[in-house]
Each structure stands twice: as C-alpha cells, then as structure tokens.
Amino acid sequence: MNKSGHLVASPANPVLVVEDDDDSRRMVELFLTVEGYRVCTAAHGLDALDCIREMAPCLIFLDVMMPVMDGVTFAQRLRRDSNPTIAQTPIVLLTAIPQPASVQRLIGAVGVIPKPITFDAIHAAVEKYCRPR
C-alpha cells in the first residue's frame, strides 16, 4: 500500500513526465513517486527522446508547448521510432491550450489532462496504462 492507502503494483517500466514548468514537473513526479511509481522527467522533447533511449516508459505525460522541442514534434518523432514498443507508448497530454482535441488526434494521444493538473487525473492514467496485465 502507498501513503494514500491505495494498493499499487509498480510497473516494470517508469512513467515519463515531459513538462517545461519546473513546479508542475516536480509536482507530478512527487505524486507518482509517493504512489509507488518510478519516474523519469524531462524539461523538453529533446531531453525526453534521450530518456526513451535509456528506458521504455509505460506512459508519457506530455506538455504541448515547450522550448527546444515542443510536444507535437516529440510525439511525431516518437511515433516514427523503429522499435514498435517505443513508437506505440501511450501519451497523455498535459496542457492548457484551448481545444486540445485536435492536437490529441494529430499525435495519437490516448488522453488529455487539462491544466491545472489534478492528482486524480494522473492517478487514473497510470492505473489504466501502467498496471501489470
């Protein structure tokens, strides 16, 4: 059991959080860590591509608007990866953009969590995509 009383089975693979806002990234990382998940973080898409080369996440939480490499460019590169397991990694957008559905369709994201981010939404996503099958 984790600190909030939920039964958690940690995934073999970590969760990747790609968010340029330091506070938001740390908040999601802290929540996931407390819930028993391993977490890898990146401040932009280019760093996230490096993270993926080192591990295969079970889920990616992805901001859309970031410096260096934005979320759309990152997702498009991810989807072209020669490793099908990596290319099909579920992505959940973390965004404050209006009408995120068009970006969701463009990159094949499995969901959208509007900002401000809630712990319940993060928890629901990791439970759905990172629980052992």
SEVOKOL-136821 format. One line per field, with one value per residue (C-alpha): residue number from 0; residue in one letter; chain; x, y negated, z negated. Coordinates in steps of 0.02 Angstrom, whole numbers, padded with zeros to 5 digits, always signed. Example, Ala and Ser with C-alpha at 12.3 -4.5 7.8 and 13.67 -1.06 7.14 Angstrom:
// residues 2
n (0	1)
res (A	S)
chain (A	A)
xx (+00615	+00684)
yy (+00225	+00053)
zz (-00390	-00357)
//
This chain:
// residues 133
n (0	1	2	3	4	5	6	7	8	9	10	11	12	13	14	15	16	17	18	19	20	21	22	23	24	25	26	27	28	29	30	31	32	33	34	35	36	37	38	39	40	41	42	43	44	45	46	47	48	49	50	51	52	53	54	55	56	57	58	59	60	61	62	63	64	65	66	67	68	69	70	71	72	73	74	75	76	77	78	79	80	81	82	83	84	85	86	87	88	89	90	91	92	93	94	95	96	97	98	99	100	101	102	103	104	105	106	107	108	109	110	111	112	113	114	115	116	117	118	119	120	121	122	123	124	125	126	127	128	129	130	131	132)
res (M	N	K	S	G	H	L	V	A	S	P	A	N	P	V	L	V	V	E	D	D	D	D	S	R	R	M	V	E	L	F	L	T	V	E	G	Y	R	V	C	T	A	A	H	G	L	D	A	L	D	C	I	R	E	M	A	P	C	L	I	F	L	D	V	M	M	P	V	M	D	G	V	T	F	A	Q	R	L	R	R	D	S	N	P	T	I	A	Q	T	P	I	V	L	L	T	A	I	P	Q	P	A	S	V	Q	R	L	I	G	A	V	G	V	I	P	K	P	I	T	F	D	A	I	H	A	A	V	E	K	Y	C	R	P	R)
chain (A	A	A	A	A	A	A	A	A	A	A	A	A	A	A	A	A	A	A	A	A	A	A	A	A	A	A	A	A	A	A	A	A	A	A	A	A	A	A	A	A	A	A	A	A	A	A	A	A	A	A	A	A	A	A	A	A	A	A	A	A	A	A	A	A	A	A	A	A	A	A	A	A	A	A	A	A	A	A	A	A	A	A	A	A	A	A	A	A	A	A	A	A	A	A	A	A	A	A	A	A	A	A	A	A	A	A	A	A	A	A	A	A	A	A	A	A	A	A	A	A	A	A	A	A	A	A	A	A	A	A	A	A)
xx (+00000	+00056	+00041	-00134	-00196	-00206	-00138	-00003	+00092	+00238	+00263	+00424	+00445	+00443	+00325	+00399	+00347	+00391	+00349	+00446	+00371	+00483	+00346	+00221	+00352	+00408	+00228	+00184	+00349	+00320	+00143	+00193	+00341	+00230	+00109	+00250	+00295	+00468	+00479	+00592	+00574	+00623	+00603	+00576	+00556	+00740	+00784	+00633	+00700	+00861	+00760	+00666	+00829	+00879	+00713	+00544	+00409	+00238	+00160	+00213	+00136	+00174	+00159	+00118	+00205	+00389	+00553	+00689	+00567	+00379	+00264	+00197	+00372	+00424	+00269	+00293	+00474	+00419	+00287	+00420	+00535	+00591	+00552	+00363	+00352	+00426	+00325	+00161	+00193	+00031	+00038	-00073	-00064	-00042	-00099	-00187	-00211	-00389	-00468	-00333	-00431	-00352	-00176	-00233	-00290	-00135	-00013	-00124	-00129	-00240	-00300	-00289	-00269	-00308	-00202	-00207	-00165	-00259	-00188	-00346	-00320	-00136	-00182	-00319	-00200	-00060	-00183	-00252	-00088	+00044	-00038	+00036	-00075)
yy (+00000	-00177	-00326	-00367	-00191	-00130	+00040	+00006	+00129	+00032	+00055	+00131	-00024	-00202	-00343	-00484	-00663	-00792	-00966	-01129	-01208	-01153	-01161	-01061	-00931	-00910	-00901	-00759	-00672	-00684	-00620	-00471	-00431	-00435	-00320	-00194	-00227	-00253	-00418	-00492	-00678	-00795	-00983	-00971	-00847	-00831	-00776	-00660	-00572	-00539	-00467	-00350	-00282	-00233	-00155	-00112	-00202	-00128	-00302	-00477	-00633	-00767	-00955	-01029	-01198	-01187	-01266	-01172	-01038	-01052	-00909	-00885	-00870	-00750	-00641	-00636	-00579	-00451	-00379	-00357	-00257	-00092	+00001	+00032	+00044	-00131	-00200	-00144	-00210	-00290	-00480	-00586	-00772	-00895	-01059	-01225	-01253	-01284	-01140	-01009	-00875	-00924	-00900	-00739	-00670	-00735	-00640	-00493	-00535	-00423	-00565	-00746	-00814	-00999	-01115	-01142	-00958	-00855	-00707	-00606	-00626	-00574	-00426	-00368	-00373	-00274	-00148	-00122	-00114	-00057	+00079	+00251	+00350)
zz (+00000	+00035	-00082	-00020	-00058	+00123	+00170	+00301	+00408	+00480	+00666	+00730	+00837	+00771	+00812	+00916	+00873	+01006	+00941	+00954	+00798	+00654	+00522	+00624	+00671	+00490	+00429	+00549	+00511	+00323	+00336	+00442	+00328	+00174	+00266	+00291	+00473	+00545	+00638	+00771	+00808	+00950	+00972	+01161	+01303	+01346	+01169	+01172	+01328	+01232	+01085	+01201	+01272	+01095	+01043	+01114	+01014	+00987	+01009	+01060	+00985	+01115	+01112	+01283	+01277	+01227	+01282	+01379	+01443	+01419	+01378	+01555	+01630	+01490	+01517	+01705	+01683	+01554	+01672	+01808	+01693	+01770	+01609	+01613	+01423	+01407	+01553	+01475	+01299	+01235	+01221	+01109	+01145	+01001	+01073	+01053	+01239	+01296	+01394	+01362	+01457	+01623	+01551	+01468	+01637	+01727	+01616	+01568	+01383	+01276	+01167	+01110	+00934	+00931	+00825	+00681	+00661	+00532	+00440	+00476	+00664	+00652	+00542	+00662	+00811	+00728	+00661	+00837	+00934	+00810	+00708	+00739	+00857)
//
